[in-house]
Amino acid sequence: MELSLAQRVGRIKPSPTLAVTAKAAELKALGKDVYSLSAGEPDFDTPQHIKDAAIEAINKGVTKYTAVGGTPAMKKAIIDKMQRDNALEYKPNQIVATTGGKQACFNLCQAVLNATDEVLIPAPFWVSYPDMVLLADATPVFMYTTAETRFKITPEQLERAITPRTKMLWLNSPSNPSGMAYTKAELAALGEVLLKHPQIVIASDDMYEKIMWTGEPYANIVNACPALYDRTVIIHAVSKTYSMTGWRLGWAAGPAPIIKAMADIQSQQTSNPNSIAQVAAAAALNGDQGCVATMVEAFKARHDRLVADLNTVAGVKCLPVDGTFYVFPNVEGLMAKLGAKDDLELSEMLLQKALVAVVPGSAFGSPGHIRLSFATSDKVLQGSVERIKALAG
């Protein structure tokens, strides 16, 4: 008897960023000196005071189940952070702690989407959004952007994309992969459109909130349009801000009915997030934020050098970005120069011939681009550009 899989499995694909990382690892295992610019995680260690809090928690026996949506201390740390940093007030029943920000995104889709629903996703987008929508039986609808709008949607574009079936909009600012952030004024303009369509839930992915250097204070759409508070779910995590990717601790803040549904789903999925990670995350949110400033300063310096260096490569056009630790250059000229039919083939050429691992822009819904992470050393960044330049000739 031949075993069959659920139809939903056929709707999704493995994470392309993880696939590139795996290929690079295979070449490294063969002794190749691969420079990887594909990983989406800071190269700094988790700050010591956060690790110390976790060690203390282990020694005190904080190793049992907690409430599904997080401990009171974890929820309080999140509530305090949202009030302190974002001027937004939430109650404990409006917060759910999750196993990383990815679980919060997944649970939100499961909680609000039905088979007839459409979800608006600006492109370029984080690779998991469309697959999460498909796993919830809904339909992703892409809104494509270009460098001319700094990879951001316009109010007119949003209005055109909305239909009676539109149930949710994903907003990710600053963006993975583009590195661009919406200004408060731009978000307010989008908010004016959304106010006319009360059926739409806004998913605000604020993962890179702290990794910005534009000079303008960070704002999400609720800051820009407070009337959207009752239908916006803000998703965040300690992963990027505090270099805690492996700790797997995220959260969602939003309307109590949606948050309860997300927690109910989680209760049948993973139960509570890791008890020790919750203690560490609370220490991160409550503690000295100087460690964040140090990382952001380093990222900004790397960004400035990398953008300047990439723009010396024939066929590459790279905009400076607002935050994150990614750049998203246009490489159509380089594709033509090297005879690559698309950005996927170019990425394979860069890996095999230049031993530089990047992620093709097609994975993010923006062909003709590549994503480079500068969460790595100056040696790797400079060496990678030199190798790409040598291949370009």
N, C-alpha and C positions, 0 to 999 in steps of 0.2 A: 504493500500500500504506500502510495506516494504522499508524503506529508505536505500540507499546504499552509501558507502563512496568511495572516489577516490582510485584507485588501489595503488597510491603512498603511501597512509597511511599504507598499509600492508607491505611496504618494511622496515619500521623503527620501532624502539622500544623505549620506554621511557628511559630517562637517568638512567643507573643503579646506578650512584653515588647519584642522587636525590632520587632514590627508597630506598636505604639504609638509607639515612638521614631521610626519612619519616618514615621508620620502627622504627628507633631509637627514633624519636619524639613520636611515638605512645606508645612505652614502657615507655618513660619518663612521658607521660600523665597519665599512669596507676600507677605512683608512683615508677617506677623502677629507680635505680641509674645507668643509662647507661653512659658509657664512650664512646664518639664518636670520632673516628679517621678517619671519612669518608669525612668530609667537605674539599673542595678545596679552602678555603679562609683564609687569614691571620686573626689571632685573635686580632690584634691591631686595635685601632680606627684610622679613617682617621686623618692625622695630622691637627693640629688646623689652620695653615695658609691657608690650602686648604679649610677647612670649612668656614673660614672667607671670602675668596674670593667668595664663593657661596652665603653667606648671603648678602654680599655687592651687588652682581649681582641681587638678588631678590629685594633688597631695591631700586636699580636703575631702576627696571622695565625691566631687561633683560629676559623677559618671552615670547617673540614672536617667530614666525618662524625664522629660519636662512636659509642660503643657504643649499641645500640638503647635500652637501659634507663637511659642516663645515664652521664656520666663518673664515674670514681672520686671526684673532688672533689665532684661534685654529690651523689652517694649519701652520702658522708661527712657533708656538711653536713646532709642530711636525717636521717641516723642520729643525729648529735649533737643536732639540734633535738628529735627525738622523745625522746631520753634526758633532755635538759636540761629541756624544758618539760612533758613528759608522763610522765616516769619509765617509759618503755617501751623495751625493748631490741630492736633489730633488726640483722640481718646484711645485707650487700650483696645477697644473693640473695633478700631479703625486701622489696626496694625497687625500684620502677620509676618513673623520671621520665617525664613525659608532656607533651604539648602542651596545657597547661592542665588544670585539674581536670576539665573536661568530658570530655576524652579518657579520663582514668582511670575515670570513671563508665561511659562507653560500653564501654571494654575489659573492665571487670569484668562487665557484663551479658553480653557476648559470650563471656566465658570460662566462666561458671558456669551459664547458663540454657539450658534446653531447652524444646521446644514444649509439654510437659505441665506445666511449672512455673508456680507462682503467686508473685508478689512483693508483699509487704505494704508499702503506702505510706501513712504518716499524712498526712492532709489538714488544713490546707493544706500543699502540697508545692511544691518547686521544679519549674518547668514541664517540665523535660526528663526527669525520672524516668520518667513513664509511657511516653513515646515511645521512650526507650531500651530499656525492657522489651519493648515491642511489636516493635521492630526485632530483638530477640533471640528472637522468636517465642513469648515467654512472656506471661502474663496479669497485668496489674496489678490488685491488690485494694486498695481504698481503705478506710482507717479514719478516719472523720470525727470531728472534734473541734469544740469550741465555746470561747467566751470563758470559760465557767465552769471549764474545766480548763486555761485559759491556752493553748489550742490544743495540748495535749499528750495523747498516748494514755495510758491507764491499763493496769496489768497485766491486769486483768480483760478489758478490751477486746482486748488482744493475744492472750490465751488463747482468746477466742471466735473470733478471726479465723484462727487457725492451722488448717490442714487437712493431710492427708498429702501434698498437692501443694505445700505452702509450701516454697520453696527459699531465699528471701532476704527480708530486712527492711531497708528504708532508714531510717536515723536521721540527721536533720540538726539539729544543735544547736550554737549558736543557729540558729534557723530563718530561711530565706528562703522565705516572706514574713513570717512572724508576728513575728520578732524575739525569740521566747521560747526559753529554754534549759532543758534538763532539769537538775535538781540531781543530785548524786552519789547521793543516797538514791533518787530516782525511777528513775535508771538501774539501780541495784542491784535494785530491785523488778522492773523489766522483765527484767533478767538472770536472775532466779530462774525466770521463765517460760521463757526461752529455753534454759536448761540442761536442761529436760525434753524439748527437741526438737532433738537433735544434728544433724539434717539441714539446719538453717537457717544460711545464711551471713549475717552482719551487715555491712551497708555503712554505715560511719560517716562521714558528710560533715561534716568539721570546718572547713569553709572560713572561718567567722567566729569561730574560736576566740579570737583576740586582741581582737576588738571586743566587749567585754563590760564591764558596770559594775555587776553585782549585788552585788559584795562577796564572794561565795563563789568560791573558786578553780575554774577551769574543770576539767571532768572529762568524759571520754568513757566509753563503756560498758565498755571494757577496764579503765580505772582503777577503775570501780565494781564490776566483776565479772571479775577476772583469769582465771577459768576459761574465759572466752570468747575468750582471746587467739588460740587456734589456728583460729578460724573467723570472725575479724573482719578486715575490710579497711578501714583508715583512709585516707581521701582528703582531700588538702589541696592548697593552691597558694599562690603568693606574690601572687596577683591582688588580693585584698581587703586583706590585711594591710599590704602595702607599696605600694599603689596602682600595681600592675604588670599591669593587666588586659590590655593589648595585648602584653605580653611572652610570654604563653602558656606558662607553666611551672607544672606541677602534679606531683603524685606520689601513689603508693599504697604503703602499707606493710601487709604481712599475711603469711599463710601462703605459704611458698616455692612450692608447686605452683600456687597461684592466680596469684601474681605472675609465675611463668615463663610461664603460659598467656597472661596479659595482655601480656607482652613479646613473645611469639611472634605474637600478633595484631597488635601494633604494628609488628613487623618487616615485615609485609605490607601495612601501612596507611600509615604516615608515616615509618617508620624512626625515627631519634633525634629528640628535641626539639631545638629551635634551639640550636646550640653557644654562641652569644653570650648567649642568655637563661639558659643553665645557669650561666655564669660570674656573671652579674648576680644570679641567684637565690641562688647560694652566698654571694655578698657580702651579700645581704639577710639570710640566715639566720645568718651568722657575725658580722655587724657589730653596731654599736651599735643598740639597740632603742628609743632615745629618740624616733626619728621616729614609731614606732607609738604611743607614749604621747601624743604631741602630737595625732595624728589622732583617737585615741579620745576625748581630752578635748573636742575640738571637736564630735565626733559626739554626745557625751553632752549638751553644752550645747544643741545644736540640737534634740535629741530632747525635752528638757525643755520648751523653748519651744513646739515644734510640737504636742506632746500637749496642753499647756494651751490653745493657740489652737484646735485642732480641737474640743476639748470645749466651746467657746463657740458652735459652729455648730449650729443647730437640725437635729436628725435625725442627728447624728453622735455615736458613742460610741467613744472611743479609749482603749485600755488602754496604760499605760506598758509598755515592753518591756525585755528583759534585755540586748540587744546588737544587733549588725548596724547597718545604717543605714536600716532600714525601720520603718514603723508600718503596722498593718493594721486600720483602724477599721471598725466596723459602720456601714453607711450605709443600712440598711433604712428608717429614718425619713426620710432625705433623698430616697430613691427615691420614697416615697409622697408627699412634699411636692411634688416636681417632676413627678410623673406618669410616672416611668420604670418600665418593666415589669420590669427586672432591672438588675444591676450593669453589664452590658455597655452597655445603653442609657444608663445614668447616666454611664458613663465617656465615651461619645461626646458626651453633652450638655456635660459639663465641658470637653471639648476644643474643641468647636465654639462654645459660647456663653460660656464663661468663659476659654477659651484656657489651660486647665490640663490637662496630660497626666498621667494616672494609669493604673495597670493594674487591670483588673477582677478581683475576687476569684475569679470563676468560672475564670479561667485557672489558678488554683492549687488548684482543687477546693473552694473555699469561697464559694459565692454569697452576695450580700448584703454583701460587703466590697469594699474597694479597697486596693491597696498603694501607699503613697507613700514615695518615697526621699528622705531628707534629706541625701543626699550632694550638696548644692548650697548656694548662698549663703543667708544670712539674708534678704536682700532677696527672693529668689525664694520662699523658704518663707513669709515673712510676706505677700508679695503674693498667693501662691496661696490662702492661707486667706481673705484679704480678698475675692478674686474668687469663691470658692466661697460665702462668706457672702452676698455681694451677689446671687448667682444664687438662693440659697435664700430670699432676701427677709426 
